[in-house]
Amino acid sequence: MSVDQHTGTPSSNGVPEEPFDVEPPYLPDHEAIAAVEKYDDRFLDREISWLRFNQRVLELAEDESLPLLERTRFLAIFTSNLDEFFMVRVAGLKRRIAAGVAVRAASGMMPGEVLEEILRTTRELSERHARVFRDTITPALHEQGIELLRWEQLTPDEQKACKKLFKERVFPVLTPLAVDPAHPFPYISGLSLNLAVLIRDPKTDKQHFARVKVPPNFTRFMPLGNHRFVPLEDVIRERLRKLFPGMEVLEVHAFRVTRNEDLEVEEDDAENLLAALEKELLRRRFGPPVRLEVEESMTDDVLDLLISELGVSRQEVFRLPGPLDLRALHGIADLNLEKLKFPAFVPTTHPRLAEVESAAPVDVFKAARRHDVLLHHPYDSFATSVQRFIEQAAADPHVLAIKQTLYRTSGDSPIIDALIDAAEAGKQVLVLVEIKARFDEQANIRWARKLEQAGCHVVYGLVGLKTHCKLALVVRDEGEHHGIRRYTHIGTGNYNSKTARLYEDIGLITTNEAIGEDVAHLFNNLSGWSRAAEYEQLLVAPDGVRTGLVEQIHREIDHHLKGRPARIRLKANSVVDEAVIDALYLASQAGVPVQLLVRGICALRPGVPGLSETIEVRSILGRFLEHSRLFWFENAGDPVVWLGSADMMHRNLDRRVEVLVRLPQQEEIRAVGDLLDLAFEPETDSWVLGPDGSWARNRGSQHLQELLIERQRHRRQALLQKAQQASANRG
């Protein structure tokens, strides 16, 4: 265990101070454990909880107080979220059912029951999503001069222009695939949009089926000028006679298949993980189907053919109004109409990383030596903090080594470029690339090879585990007076300059010696054969995060029972792990106040009499993706805060390398406390979880993200005023 066994109280230098007493840590007795375990239904189902999360995303699209194009984007996000849910979670559930693994979930539901509930709930949400687009968003866009039209709504001139475009650009790309004894039913790739075409030969009166794939390399909503758009499939549908000359087109219906796209790589049997993963990626597009979406106009005969050929059940068929696949609404949401979007927001440089005299970015190393820097993205600029930290390390002749983990990064990553520059400059560069990061595997393989070619030491972590932690370590020679100093960044988000502008994350840049030494040991564990059993300032999964957090929760129970201040506040993407949830139930039964801020899945039931009466669960969604993970404990009036990459899920705690770091300085601890205070104020707009698993909107008058944006603006103005005053004084 990496925290003090009695209090975990950090001093100003990050080393635990003397404990309150020498009593052993609190451990619940059998009676206390039984008082929790007697509630057989104490866990909500994780899959249904995720669907409720996506429902909250849909409610943002329905929220008339939000800018129209942002509501449009939330419709697109709902679609892509649901696609991934089916590709991974539903596919995994079907695989377990097919294998006969009929194990009850923690919620008490059998896999078949879960699947049945998923399909029922998803059908309701999908139909609601289609209605919101058709009945609410499309008319609202029309009122603002943005028209999403169908073919019959186009003017004659527009139809003429579309026909010309079809002839010159679209027609050469299309490939009609017939189905008959000589032509087997074609393979339908996952998430592709297709047209099911029924044609008739006028000479023989015989009917034939054909499939036409809507080419993905064209803009889905074709621009007609003056913010008028038509779906590409409508244009193709209208001109199908050109694809089937001499034939009569009887029916045309759009459809879309979702397939199992989760990867399975047996690492223990793979001599070369990179090659094994590349091979598995080729198989991904041939995964079995898990959902079939069709236009509601599709006739039963055509649908029966698709069901038979694709091998889906009728329960997996979703009849929806067209157009299908509303991911394309991202393109509409990107229109340059600022009045229909959130007000422009530009991240600001953290005050500790900006010169007062000029408000320009400063030497990150110099700033970190003076004081730890707690970053809150996207409010604090990623470019002038984390990115600058790595770029400066690459260019600094005093830097000897850079070690970094990469889970997901952007396509034109300045972080990658800086690491390559560092290696080419002769520095020791170790990069741990997680090539199994879901749906980013291909990109990460590409980066791994590019880094290797530049001379970086590239490793892929530990067999059987994904390396999800966000760590960067810079080793710098600072002369005979100061010697070798380690600069460490530990964060909750990926080293991705693009998502850092959209995701809410927190990170720490520090020169704390204990943290630096712990991180150095961890990198040695990941790249070599050593294995440190304990860390002073870190909790590391899969060995220590769950046990460490449960011990912290038990400690809060002990404080409360002895009359000391006690409170628990957690912020995460998901709270699913049964051991952690049961520990929180124990705390609630003892009377400890517990507040959870959960963006996505929550399997804990709050507000159950006798079990969780002191637990409050909130969810906040908005323009930024709430992504940080924070763990705050009152600790008898001397709060302890951990931050890091781990969610409270089995995969994070058992099958990933995750890291939580304890904040060593009181100023940063107070900043996290202030953030959580804001999130749980009664007037903060949020969703509140009920004991039955339903979420109710708490329409408060203040929005957390907007409050933080406003705070950043004030901070930036104050910094500029100081710079102006300093300039005036010099004058």
Helices and strands as residue ranges (DSSP letters): H 30-37, H 46-62, H 68-85, I 86-90, H 91-98, H 111-131, I 132-137, H 138-143, E 147-148, G 151-153, H 156-165, I 166-170, E 177-179, E 193-200, E 207-213, E 221-225, E 228-231, H 232-238, G 240-242, E 248-259, G 267-269, H 273-284, E 289-295, H 300-310, G 314-316, E 317-320, G 326-328, H 329-333, G 338-340, G 351-353, H 364-370, E 373-377, H 386-395, E 399-406, H 414-424, E 428-433, H 441-453, E 457-459, E 466-467, E 470-477, H 479-482, E 484-491, G 499-501, E 503-510, H 513-527, E 538-541, H 545-561, E 568-572, H 578-590, E 594-598, E 615-619, E 625-626, E 629-633, G 635-637, E 640-644, H 650-654, E 656-662, H 666-679, E 686-689, E 695-698, H 704-730
